[in-house]
Amino acid sequence: MHLMGIDIGTTSVKSGVFDETLEQKLSFVADYTLDSHGDIVEFDGEEYWTIVKGEIEKACRDLKIDALAVDTQCETLILTDDFGNPVRQAIVWLDNRATKEAEEIEAHFGRQKVYEITGQPEITATWPACKLLWVKKNEPEIWAKTKKVFLLEDWILYKLTGRFVTEKTLQSSTIYFDIRQGAWWQEMLDFIGVGEDMLPELLDSGVRVGNYRGIEVVTGAMDQISGAIGAGVLQKGIVSEMTGTTMVIFSPCDDIPAFDEKSIIPCHYNYDGKYCLLTWSATAGMALKWFKNALCENFSFAELDELAGKISIGCDGLTFLPYLCGSTMPKYNPSARGSFTGLTPEHTRGHFVRSIMEAISCTLKENLDYLNLPVTEIRAMGGGANSPLWCQMKADMTGKTLVTLKNKETACLGGAILAGVGIGIFPSVESVADRILAKDVYTPKGADYTAAYENYRKADRILNV
């Protein structure tokens, strides 16, 4: 029995095939480039399907695939006619042209009402409601042709099975989905001019949808939830942190926190009908990659890790603020910029590398404190989990046990698990949690990062304004 999980990210599609013990048998990656200029970020909707279809065909050359599920980024929109033909390029989640429409929605509904219904504490151009309102106002000819509104996972399910369906986790950040009721929010739909007939049928995650060339097709989950499933982050007290280009922290919760005017923590509908909280930082591993490419192009990441390991905690006063793309959480400031402070002639290449790693570790601690939830264990994912030095640093900085996982592509694994649930070989997501294997466990060793963290916070207070 072979299960396939397909993870459609912002610039690549990753696929993994697993057996029913959750051992990985195959993996594939296909990169693609977005069409981006200014606030506009688009892609060819048919090309998404071409890439996914190619991944499935490659897998089927080697193994019989019994079932698959897809996870995707949340807010990418594909608009089609009645027959599923795109009427324009896909509007990617990063697209920021709908700022005025976001302001219009906020002025009409207010942040508190939107949060209490949808779980989103801020109203930004990212959310599909704002994007749809922009198309309606600025592209009337396109809007007149639009009969179906797909998010990216919906679109792939449609191409695989011909069914116009979605799953509820994906709709959490549209701001026209009621996360308390698990249903469309009619008042918002009326405001933006979208009829329910334009939206797909709502299903749960892990539900069989149809069949593609002998492969059972099952609903997946939004990318962060699929990753959490693949990491076994299924209960309160265990959180995941993914240090890739960005940093995302994921925590399950039973209830939607009360509205707080100062909080910008989004609450999403989780795969089990409960909820989850997400915090994220726009720059994490990207900062180290930038430094390597710009100043250390002849060094491998392992060599940079070795250099950083020779430097003492606190980097002899060198402090980095990782705001290459602005700061997001806990302080939203798109105008913030990265900086090194405390620089002296004694600082070496290793100091710079370690200061970047310490800054991202500080970001992790800062956001865990911001979540203000009891945490017993952190499960680390993404490229940052490949560095033992960085993992130990995070454990010491936060005072929490940090665990890396045998399988690094947790979103693909999460999709495979949901596929198995959909065809009945797994009774539930929880039933296979013990098959998700740890690779390394990092416990706090008492290293004192107090001064380093205070230097980071001080620099942030002065420069992040």
N, C-alpha and C positions, 0 to 999 in steps of 0.2 A: 504494500500500500504506500503510495507516494503522494505527498501533499505539497502544493506550491503556494508560496506567498510572494506577491509582487508589490514592491514599495515604489510608488511614483513620487520622487522628490522634486525639488525646485529645478535642478539641472541634470538629473540622472534618474534612470530607472534601474533598481536593483531587484533581482529575483533570486529566490532560494527554493530548493526542493529538499524535503525532509521525509524520512520514513516515520512510522507511527511511534518509534521510540524518541523522536525528535532529533535524530542524528542527521546532520546535513549531508546530502549526496551530491548536489550540484549548486553552482552559483553563477550568476551572470550580471554584468553591469553594462549599461548603454548610456553614454552621455549625450546631452543635447544643449543647444544654445538658445536662449530666449531672445526675442526681438525687443530691444529696450532702447528708448530714447526719452530722456527727461522723466516725467511722472508716468509715462506710458510703458507698460510691460505686457507683451502679448506672445502668443505662440499659435502654431497651426494645430487646431484641434484634431484633425485627421492624423497628424504626425504622431500625437500621443498614442493613438490606436496602432499605427504602423509599428512603433517601437515595441509596444506590449505584445502584439501578435508575433513579432519576431522572437521575443524572449520565450514565448510559449512554444513556438516551433523548434527552437534550439533545445529546449528541455525534452520535448517529445522525441527527438532523435536518439536520445540516450536512455530514456526511461518511460514507462507508462505512467502518466500523471492521472491520478484518480479524482482529485478535486483541487480547486484553487480559490483564493480570495485575494482581493486587492485593497491596499491602503494608499491613501493619497494625502497631499496637502489639502487644507480645508476649503479655501475661498476662491479657487480658480473656477471661472464661469465659462460655460460653453452654451451658446444660444443657437437654437435650430428652428427649422420650419416644422410643419406637422409630420414630415416624413423622416425627421432626424438628420437633415442636412444642415450643417452649420451655416449661419447667415452672416458671420463675421469671424475674425480671429478670436481665439480664446483670450479672455481677460485674466491674466495671471494674478495670483493673490498679492504680489508685490506692487501691482499697479496702484498708483496714488492719485489718479486724476479726479476722483470723486470727493475731494475735500469739501467743496461747497455743499454737496448733497448730504454729507455727514453732518455738517453744521445745521442744515435745514431739518434733518431728522432729530437732532439733539434739541433744537429750539422747539419743536412740536411736542416731543414726548418727554424730554428731560432724561438725564442719566439714570436717576433712581428707578424710574418705571422700566426703562429698557433693561437695566441690570436685574431687577426682580423677576422679569419674565424670561429673559434670554441668558442671563449669567454674564453678560459682557459689560464691564464697568465703564468702558470708554466707547465712544462712537467715532469710528475712523473710516477713512476711505478704503480700508482693507475689506470691510464687511460687504458681502454680496448685495444686501439691501441698498447700500449706497451706490454700488456699481450699477445695479439695475436702474435706479432712479437717474443716474447719469446718462445711460443709454437712452432711456425714454425721453429725456429732455434735449439731448444733444445729437441723437441719431434717430430721428423720427421714422425715417424710411426703414432702417434696420429694425426698429421696435415694432413696426407694423407687420413685419415678416416673422417676428419671434413668436413661436407657439409653444416651445418647450424650453425650460430652464434647467440645465444640467450643472451639477458640480462634477469634478473630474472623475471621482469614483463612479458616479451615476453613469457618466458617459461611457466608461469602459464596460460596465455591466450591460449597458444597452447594446454596445457593439458585440459583446460576447453572446448575449441571449435574446436580444430584441425586446426585452422588457424595460419599461420606464419606471425604475424603482430606485430608492435610495435607502441609506440606513441612518439612524438618528444621531449617532455621534458626529457624523460628517456635517450635519446641519446646525451644530451647536453655535457656530459663530456667524451664521447668516444674519442674525438679529431679526429674522422673521419666523424663528422656531422657538416654541415655548418649552423650555427644558423641564419645567415642573409637570406639564401635562404630556410631554412627548408628542406634541402636535403642532401644526402650523399656527402662528399668531395672526389671526385674521385682521386685527386692527392695523398692524404694520403692512400686511399685504394690500389692504385697501389704500393705505397712504401712498405706497409706491406704485400702485396700479398693476399688481400681479394677481391674476386669478389662480385659484387652487388647481384648476385644470391645466395650468402651465407647469405645475410642479409634480415631481414623481411620487409614487406611492411610498409611504413610510414603512420601513421594516426594521427589525432589530438586527444587531450584528450576529453573524453565525447562522444565517438562514439561507437555505438553498433557494436559488433564483431560477436556475435553468441549466442547460447543458451546451458546451461548446466542443464539437468534434470528439465526443465521448468523455469529456472532462466535466465533472459537476462543478458548477459555478456558485459560490457562496458569498453573501455580503461580508465585507471586511469591517474596517473601522478607520477613523481618522488616524493619521500617521503616528502621532504621539501616543495614542491609546493602543494602537497595534504594537508599538515598541514596548509599552509598559506590559502588555500581555506576554510578549516574548521574553521580557526580563523577569516575569513572575511578580510584578508589582501589583498585587491584587488586594491588599488590605491596608488599613490605616497603620501608620508607623513605619512602613517601608516606602521610600521614595526612590525615584530614579533621577539621575542627572546625566544628560548627554552633552559632552563637550565635543562638538564638531565645529563647523564654521561658527555657529552660535552656541549658546548654552541654554538648555531647556531643563527645568526641574518639574517633575510630575508627581502629584500626590493624590491618592484616592481619598474621598471623604463621603460621609453619609448624607450631609445636608448642605444646602446652599448657604454660605455665610451671609449674615445681615449686611445690608448696604452700608458702606463706609465712604464718605465723600472723598477721603484721602487715598483710598485703596484703588489700585489699578490691576488687581489680580483677577483674571477671568476664571469663571467656573463653567465647566463643560458637562454635558450629558455623557455618562460613562457607558461602557458596553453592557453593564448589568442593570441599567435603569437607575443607578445611583449617580454620583457626581465625582468630579475630579478637578483639582486646581492646577494651574500652570503658571510658572513664571519663566521669563526668558530674558536673555541678554543678547544684543545684536552682534557682539564681538566676543569670541572665545578663542577656539583654535585658529580662527582667521588671523588673530594678532601674531601668533607664533609663525604661521605660514607666511604672513607678510614679512616678518623680520628675517626669516630664512631666505626668502626669494630676493629681498631687497639688499641684504647685507651679508648673508652667509650662504650663497647659492652653491658653494662647493661642499657644504656640510650636510650630512644626513640628519634626520630628526634624532636618531640614536646618538649621534656624536654631539648634538646640541644638548641632549639630555645629560650626557656624561660631563660636559662643561658646567652645566647648571648644578650638578651634584657636588661639585668641588667648592661651591660658594656657600657661605654661611647664611643662616636664616636672617631675613631682613635685607640681604644684598648690600650690606655696608651702607645703608641709607638710601639706596636707589629705589625709587617707587614708580610704578607704571600705572597709569589709568587707561583701561582698555576700551576707549570710546572712539574707535576708528570710524564707526558708523553711528555715532550718537549713543546716549545712554537710554536704556529702556526701563528696567526694573532694578531696584525699587523706585528709582527717580527717572521719570520720563523727560528727556531733554534731547530732542533730535539735533540741536545745535552743539552739543558737547563734542569735544574732540580728544583724541588720545594724546598722552604726554608722558615724558619721563621727567621726574624731579629728583633733586638731591645729587645730581651728577658731579663727579669729581674725576681728576686724572687717574685715580687708582682703579676706576671701574673698567672691567674687561668685558669681552664678548659674553663670557659665562654669567656675569652679573646681569646683563640685559636679558638673557634668556630666562634666568631664574626669576627676575622681576616680573616678566610677563606671566610665568607660571604662578607666581605668588598672587598676582593681581586677579587672575581667573579663579584661584582658590578663595580669595577674599570675596569675590562676587558670589561664589557658591554659599559661603557662610552668610553673607549679607541677605541673600534671597531666602535661605532657610529661616533666618531670624524674621524676615518679613512675612513669610507664611505663618509663622507663630503656631506651628503644629508639633506635637510630640513625634520625634523621629528616632527610631532604634537602629535603622540600617539604611545606607545609601547604596543603590546599585548603579554602577558606572557603565556608561555606554559611549559610543563614538570613538574617534581617534585618540582622544585624551586618555582613554582607558588602557592604551598600549604602553603608557609610561609608568613604570613602578614608582619613580621619583614623584611624579605628579599625583598619583593615587595616594601615596603615603602623606604627601603634603596636604591633600584635601582632608584625609582622615584626621590629621593632627590639627589642622585649622578649624575644623568643625567640631572636633571631639566625638565624632561618630564613626562606627565601623563602616568601611567601604568595601564593597564586593564587586569584582569584575566577573564577567561571564564567559563561559567556554565559547558560546556562539555570539559573535559580535553583531551580526545583522538581526537584531531583535525584532525590528518591524516586519521583516520577511518571515521570521519564525512566528510572530504573532498572527500573521495572516494564515500561515499553514495550520496553526492551532484552530483558528476560527473555521477554516475549511474542514478540518476534522470534526469539529462540533456540528457543522452543517450537514455532514453526511452520516453522522451518528456513530463514528468510531470512538469519539470522546464524548462522555456524558455532559461535560461542561469544560469551560476554560480552567476552572479551579482543579479539576480532576487530574490534570497533567502538570501541575505546578512543580511537583517533585522531580520531574524529568528535566527541568531547566537547571543546568549544572553550573556551579561556581567554578571560576578558574583560580583566582587568588583572593585572599581575604586580608585587608589592611586594617589593623586596629590602631587606635591612637597610642602613640609611644611617649607622650608627654613632652614632645618638642614644643617650645614656647613661641607662638606666633603673635603674642599679644601686641608687642611693639610694632611689628610689621603691619598688623591689621589696623592699629591706630594711625600709623603713618598713611596708610591707604585712605582711611576715612577722612583724615585731615586734608589730604590733597584733594579728595572729592569735594569736601565742603568749600574749599577755596576756589577750585577751578571749574567744577561742574555747576555753573550758575547760568 
